């Protein structure tokens, strides 16, 4: 199967698995919009030369936000894609505060591929907060999220200068 066919299959897989999910912001955008933005950021920042990395970006939330298993990902997209997705996935059985702490703790040990996806994800999340923050988030909660995202990204620096620059630009918009 061609790389374009594999990528199209990944988008379809993600759309089916995330069907009905919405972003937390006031706009309530379909969740697939987030996945496409992360994949676009990864593709642009890496010159599109690594289709498996872009596929992992499309699928980066499928393990933590859907009933999809790691074995399913391996069978459908191969061990490398499944491994990258697993690296950037939170264990949803843990309390939120613990998951956030672990993201900071684990970030330095991620592979370069996982750090690239993580950089793109955090960039997309900060951009989304700037455009359409959740209605129930006050300024302090938004500031806490931005500070936490900075702490995660700081451990991913040195991986992709283009994504790091886009993240910093998004944070600058938030901090106005």
C-alpha positions in Angstrom: 0.0 0.0 0.0 1.3 3.5 -0.8 2.2 6.0 1.8 -0.7 8.2 0.7 -3.1 5.3 1.1 -1.7 4.6 4.6 -2.1 8.2 5.6 -5.6 8.3 4.3 -6.4 5.1 6.2 -5.0 6.7 9.4 -7.2 9.8 9.0 -10.3 7.5 8.5 -9.3 5.4 11.5 -9.0 8.4 13.7 -12.2 10.0 12.5 -14.2 6.8 13.1 -12.5 6.2 16.6 -13.1 9.9 17.7 -16.5 10.2 16.1 -18.8 12.4 18.3 -15.9 13.8 20.3 -15.5 17.6 20.5 -12.8 20.0 21.7 -13.3 21.5 25.1 -13.4 25.1 23.8 -16.5 27.2 23.6 -16.6 26.6 19.8 -16.9 22.8 20.4 -15.0 21.9 17.3 -15.0 18.3 16.1 -12.1 16.5 17.7 -10.7 15.5 14.3 -9.8 19.2 13.7 -7.2 18.9 16.5 -5.8 15.7 15.0 -5.5 17.2 11.5 -3.8 20.3 12.9 -1.2 18.2 14.9 -0.5 16.1 11.8 -0.2 19.2 9.6 2.3 20.8 12.1 4.4 17.6 12.1 4.4 17.2 8.4 5.3 20.9 7.8 8.0 20.9 10.4 9.6 17.7 9.2 9.3 18.3 5.5 6.8 15.5 5.2 9.5 13.0 4.8 8.4 10.5 7.5 4.9 9.3 6.8 4.8 7.0 9.9 5.5 10.1 12.1 2.6 12.0 10.4 0.4 8.9 10.9 1.4 8.8 14.6 0.4 12.5 14.8 -3.0 11.8 13.4 -3.5 8.9 15.8 -1.7 10.5 18.8 -4.8 10.5 21.1 -6.5 7.3 20.0 -5.1 5.2 22.8 -6.0 7.6 25.6 -9.3 8.9 24.3 -10.9 5.8 22.6 -11.2 2.1 23.4 -8.4 1.4 20.8 -5.7 -0.9 22.0 -2.0 -0.9 21.3 -2.4 -4.3 19.7 -4.9 -2.9 17.3 -2.6 0.0 16.4 0.3 -2.5 15.8 -1.9 -4.6 13.5 -3.3 -1.6 11.6 -0.3 0.7 11.3 2.8 -1.2 12.5 5.0 -1.3 15.6 6.7 2.1 15.1 3.5 4.1 14.8 2.0 2.2 17.8 5.1 2.9 19.8 5.1 6.6 19.1 1.4 6.9 20.0 2.0 4.9 23.2 4.8 7.2 24.2 2.7 10.3 24.0 -0.4 8.7 25.6 -1.5 9.3 29.2 -2.7 6.5 31.4 -6.3 7.6 31.9 -6.6 5.3 35.0 -4.4 7.8 36.9 -5.7 11.1 38.4 -5.4 14.1 36.1 -2.8 15.8 38.4 -0.6 12.7 38.3 -0.9 12.4 34.5 0.2 16.0 34.1 3.1 15.4 36.5 4.2 12.3 34.6 4.1 14.2 31.2 6.7 16.6 32.6 8.7 13.7 34.1 8.7 11.5 31.0 9.2 14.2 28.4 13.0 14.2 28.6 13.1 10.4 27.9 10.8 10.4 24.9 12.2 9.5 21.5 12.8 12.3 19.0 9.7 11.2 17.1 7.5 11.3 20.2 8.9 14.7 21.2 8.0 16.0 17.7 4.4 14.8 18.1 4.3 16.2 21.7 5.6 19.6 20.5 2.9 19.8 17.8 0.2 18.7 20.2 1.1 21.3 22.8 1.3 24.0 20.1 -2.2 23.0 18.8 -3.6 23.0 22.3 -2.2 26.5 23.1 -3.5 27.8 19.9 -6.9 26.3 20.7 -6.9 27.9 24.1 -6.2 31.3 22.5 -9.0 31.0 20.0 -11.7 29.2 22.0 -11.0 28.6 25.7 -13.4 26.2 27.6 -16.3 28.2 29.0 -15.6 27.0 32.5 -11.9 27.9 32.5 -11.0 31.1 34.3 -7.8 33.1 33.6 -5.9 31.3 36.4 -6.7 27.8 35.0 -5.7 28.9 31.5 -2.4 30.4 32.9 -1.8 27.1 34.8 -2.3 25.1 31.6 0.1 27.4 29.7 2.7 27.1 32.4 2.3 23.3 32.5 2.6 23.1 28.7 5.8 25.2 28.8 7.2 22.8 31.4 6.5 19.8 29.1 7.8 21.5 26.0 11.0 22.7 27.8 11.9 19.0 28.1 11.3 18.5 24.3 13.5 21.3 23.1 16.3 20.6 20.8 14.1 18.3 18.7 12.6 20.5 16.1 13.3 24.2 15.9 10.4 25.0 13.7 7.9 23.5 16.1 9.6 25.1 19.1 9.3 28.5 17.4 5.5 27.9 16.7 5.0 26.9 20.3 6.7 30.0 21.6 4.7 32.1 19.2 1.4 30.5 20.5 2.5 31.1 24.1 3.4 34.7 23.3 -0.2 35.2 21.9 -1.6 33.7 25.1 0.5 35.9 27.4 -0.2 38.9 25.2 
